[in-house]
Amino acid sequence: MRFPSPLVPARLIRRYKRFLADVELERGGEVTVHCPNPGAMTGLAEPGTRVWVEPSRDPKRKLGWGWRLVDHGDGHFTGIDTGLPNRALRTVLEAGAVPGLEGYETLRAEVPYAEGSRVDFLLEAAGRPPAWVEVKSVTLCRQPGLAEFPDSVTARGAKHLGALSLMAGQGARAVLLYLVQRTDCTRFAVSGDIDPAYARAAEAAKAAGVEVVVLDCAISPEGVDVRRALDTE
């Protein structure tokens, strides 16, 4: 998936109010950018970090720039946009390119299901159970090579696990799809020390038949492409 507009390098001055950040463009000038990530962003929002921002083409947007990447300076990047996984995964799901989720005929997004929630994707095909797919964006890395989720307490994430468990109990396929938006990780684990309740819900969901798929990305200032499955711990 290509970025609609060419990204511009900058240095982070500060992130604040969760959705705002000030940066200094490398070509000169300071701008305020939208930060499309409400999470803790542990290790990703230190002042002085090299980042990549995207100019907006939408005149209705309040801010003319959006923060897209953290540049780790060693050829590795982290994508910080929590909305990107759904956009990128929709394309590969429709193409039947996600292992284990091939062969479905239709895809619908934001379909109401258990507990008053809306599932990210519902895959359907004649003669097979529907697949209810929830997507989570993973950006946390505290140990070299290990991606973790969540990066903060997430009652909403635990609620989604319960909803998926309910669908699995009704005979449907229920899939939790983690997309690791880092190029420096080869393994994945649930960060139970950060959110023990989420870790317990994840174990209960697996026992109930919820499937877990972890994919990583190729990331560059040109775009983000879903790549391959990662090992889980």
N, C-alpha and C positions, 0 to 999 in steps of 0.2 A: 504494500500500500504506500503510494507516494504522498508526500506532504503537498497540499495544494499550492503553497507558495514556498519559494526557497527560504531555508532557515538562515538566520543571521547569528554569528557568535557574539557572546556577551559575557560579562562577569556579574555574578549575583552580588548585590549590595545587601539586601535583606528580604526575607519573606515575612509577611504579617497578615493578620486577619484571615488566615487560612487560604484565601483565594487571591491574594495580591502579593506582588513582589516588585521590588525596584532593581533594575539592572543597568549596567553601563555598557552600551554597545561598543564593540571593539573598533568600530569605524568612527566612534565619537558620539557623545550625547547620552543622557540618562532618560529612561522611559519606565513607566509603570506597566507591568504585564499581568495578564490573568494567569493564575496558577490553577490548573484544572486537576487539583489533587487535594482533597480535604484531610488526608491522613497525616500521620506524624512525620513522614518523609525523613526518617532517621538516617543521618549520614549524607543526605542529599541537598540540604538547604543551608550549608555553611557559607557565611560571607566569603567572597573571593572565588567561589566555585565557578568554573567555566561552564556556561550553559548555552543552549541554542534556543532561540525564540523565533516565532513565526509572525510576520506581518499579516494583519487581517484584511480580507477583501470585502468584509461585510460592513457597510456603512451604519448599520443599526447597532453594532457592538459599541459598548461604552468605552472599551479599551482597544487600542489599535494593535496590540501585540498579545501573543499567547506563548507561554513557556512550554516547550516540548521535550527537551532532552537535558540530561546532565552528562557532561563530557568528563570522563575520569582521567583523561590525559595519557592513557596507555593503550589507546586504540579501542577501549571499551566505553559503552554508553548505557545509560538507563533512561527509559522512556517514562515520564512522570504523569502523562495524561491518562487518568483512570477511565476516560470514555473511549480511548482508542481500542482496547481489547475487543469490545463489542463490534466495533466497525470492522476491524481486521478479521475477527473470527467469523463474522457473518459471511464474508467472501469465501473463506476456506471451507466452511460448513456447506455452503451452497454448492461448492465444487466437489464435495465428497472427499475432501483431502485430510480430514481429521481421522486418525486411526481409530477404528471401532465405531465410527459414526458415519460410515459410508452408506450409500444406497437409499437414503431417504428422498422422497419425492417432493415434499414441500417443507418450507421453513416459515414460521411466523415468529415475530418478536413481540415482547411485552404482553404475553398472554396471561390473563388472570388465572391463578390457581390457589393452592392451599393457603389458609390463614390470611386471606386478604392481600396476598402478595401478587406480583407479576413476575413470571419467569422470563429470563433473558431471551431464550429461544425454545420453541417447540418444534421438533422434527417429527414428521409423520409420513407413513407409506402404507399402502394396502398390504394386509396380511402380516403386519408386525406391530409390536407394541410401540406407542409413541415414546419419544425421548424428550424428557424435560431437562433442559441444560441451563445451569447457572454459571456465570462467568465471574471470576475474581482476578483483579490485577495485582501482581506481586512485584514489589520493588525493594523489599528489605533484604539486606545482606550484612550479617554481623560476623560471619566466619568466612574465610576465603572459599569461594566456590559454592556456598550454600545459600540458596534463596529461601526466604521464610514468609509465611503469612499466618496471622495478620501482623501489622506493625503497631497496632494499638487495639484496645478492647473494642470489640464489634458485636454488640447485641444483634444488630441486623444480620450479620453473617451467620450467627448461631440460629437465628430464626429461619434463614434460608435452608440451613441444613435440616432443620426439623420439617420444613415443607417438602424437601426432596425425599426425606425418609417416608413421609406419608404417601407420596406418589409411588415410591418403590413398593410399599406395602399393598398398594392397589393393583399391582401387576404391571405398572409402566416401567420404563427405564428412567432412572434418575441419575443425572451426571453432573458432577461438580468439576468445572474446567478452569484450572488455574493457568493464567498466561503470565510467564515470567518475563517482565520487561527489562531484563538485564542481559548483557552479553558476557558477563564475567562469572556466570553460575552454571554449574553442571548437575546440581542436585537440589532437591526441594524437601522442606520439612514444615510441619505446623509448629508455630512458635508458642508452645504451651505455657512457657514462663510469662509471656506477655498477656495471654488471655486463656487461663485455665478452663473457663467455661466453654470457650470455642473449641478447645482441644477435646474436651469431653464430648461435645456435640459432634465433632468430626469422627470420633471413634464409634459413637452410637450410630451415626449415619452409615458408616461402612458396614457395621453389623446388620443394619437394616437392608443392605443391598445397594446403597448408593455407590455408583462408580466414580472413581477419581482419575482425571486425566490432567497431566501437567505438560505444558508445551512451552518452548522458549522462542525467542525472536532473533532475527538478524536486524540490527538497528544501526542506522547511520543518519547523518543530516539530510540524506535524500529520502529516506522512508523507513518503514518498519514492515518486516515480512515474517509471518509465522513460520517456524522452521521444523522442529523435531520434538519428540517426547523426551522428558527428563526423568531420571531415577528419583524415587521418593524414599525418604527415611522414616 
